[in-house]
Amino acid sequence: MNHSVSKHTLFTYLAGQATPIERQTVEEWLKNPANTPTFHEWLLEWEMRSLQFVPDQEAAFEKMVQRLDQTEKPEADEEPMPVRKPLFFWGGWKPYLVAATVLLALLIPLRNKLFYQTHYTTYGETKTLRLEDGTGVVLKSNSSLQVPRFGFYTNIREVLLTGEGRFSVTHQPDHQRFVVKTSDQFQIEVLGTEFTVYARKQSTNVALGRGKIRVDYSRGADKHHLTMKPGDLLTLSQQGNLHLRQLPTVPPAEARSKTGLTFKETSVWEVCYLLREKFGLKVEIVDDSLAQRTISGNYHADNADELLDVLIETLEIKTEKTGTGLLLKNN
Amino acid sequence: MATFTLLNPSISPENRPTPSIAGEKPVTTVYDSELFLRKAFEQEPRKGFELLFRHYYTPLCSHAVRFVYSRQLAEDLVSEVFYQFYRTEAYRKVHSSFISYLFTAVRNEAYTHLRREFGKTDSIDATTENHLTGHQPQPDSEVHFNNLFLAVNDAISQLPAQCRRVFLLSRFENKKYEEIATELQISPRTVEVHISKALKHLRQTLREEWAVLVCLINLFFC
């Protein structure tokens, strides 16, 4: 198919300056639908060359974005070809939008139940869970863990934690990432490793046993991330201050009597973490305020019981025996 | 806000084959220049939409204003077309080029608007409305859309100078009667007279256009 019309002739015609012969030729050419795409392409070029006015494109775009955000989810299945409709046909789809919004609002409370399974522990209770992928979670007292019912086989495994949990993540052959979220602003991402997360109102602590983890957090609108090494302790205070340091070093059993343990504003939570991880003593804190208290100084402790005694004396707290271990409580 | 440096495919004449050569595959060139838009839509519709908007909003407004002769109306009309384009996910279904789709939509909307504003005197209009909705544009429509905006252009050119100036200030610039009166140092009453004269003239000139359009459309659909 050849074009009987040149771009130049079309431009003359569009400007209203074509001779009757040219005009007739162009009109014949336009009547062939196969020429429409070319016509529109040239029409665009012509408009670009002779703009009637320059609209404030940025302002218009801002307005458009606002409008789109208000009615986010686009509705599909409409006629793809432009048809002659009145300029504003709100009435046509607005009822559906309202219906959809109402339905959505009704479904939101149910959504979490449908898509997530939530494990809870009560005060003083500890649960050992094994997730579908083999990851082991020890859910500590008064905590909850939300695990997706479906979608654990997508590219990330994501769980939501409130309270405290010790994770031992299995490395998947396809390097599927495992993400522990504690809030919208804070998440820990791993491939395979062992770590403990403490996410309560007062603070969020992350202690890494082995492997490597990545922590993503946002401060205001800024997004940050950092990588933790084994033995690191990350603390996020309620005020949003982030603090990364090494956990107090626990010397090997044979050297303990000589060197002792040095604490420097070490939180009770940390000491308990060390008792569990290094001394194998099952000890839990039930009071959040107690977990925040700190101790300082150099202590000699050959074994777990001696360290525990030091803790009880220094802080004037009491212990309570449970089926699985010990509970630390404020006096 | 991210900024993009993109070659505007519409303003590099050397990339564009001359008509005689273009005759072989006219559609391919459109597709080529819009390839990046299609890719963007595939990856992230919102991003694709942003690019599409930034690319075509201005020329489409310029085209729409040739019909409606009002900045505000032209922008509203083009925005509405873009909005519907995104909302109905038309970008998934368009088989022609995006610009072809958008031009068709804008020209349709401009036509509809003009006919509502100036075509009410036609008694047949009420019935043709039903024929129009839901149909694809007929082969003649491009010619008639062109005739329509050329007729509007002629009609406004024919107005006496002062009348035209008042009309453009009011309609195109969307200025208030009082503002125009102050600016041109005439009374508000005179402004009113000029504008009603201009509108009357426009209505008369367009009446012939409507007659042709309406006949053709009836022929086509009946």
Interface residues (C-beta under 8 A of the other chain):
Chain A: M1 N2 H3 V5 S6 K7 Y13 L14 G16 E27 L30 K31 N32 P33 A34 N35 T36 P37 T38 F39 H40 E41 L43 L44 E45 E47 M48 R49 S50 L51 Q52 F53 V54 P55 Q57 A60 F61 K63 M64 R67 L68 T71 P74 E75 A76 E78 E79 P80 M81 P82 V83 R84 K85 P86 L87 F88
Chain B: N8 S10 I11 P13 R16 T18 P19 S20 A22 G23 E24 P26 V27 T29 V30 P45 R46 E50 F53 R54 Y56 Y57 T58 P59 L60 C61 S62 H63 V65 R66 R71 A74 E75 D76 L77 S79 E80 V81 F82 Y83 Y86 R87 T88 E89 A90 R92 K93 V94 H95 S96 S97 I99 S100 Y101 F103 T104 A105 N108 E109 Y111 T112 H113 R116 L132 T133 G134 H135 Q136 P137 P139 D140 E142 V143 N146 L150 N153 D154 F172
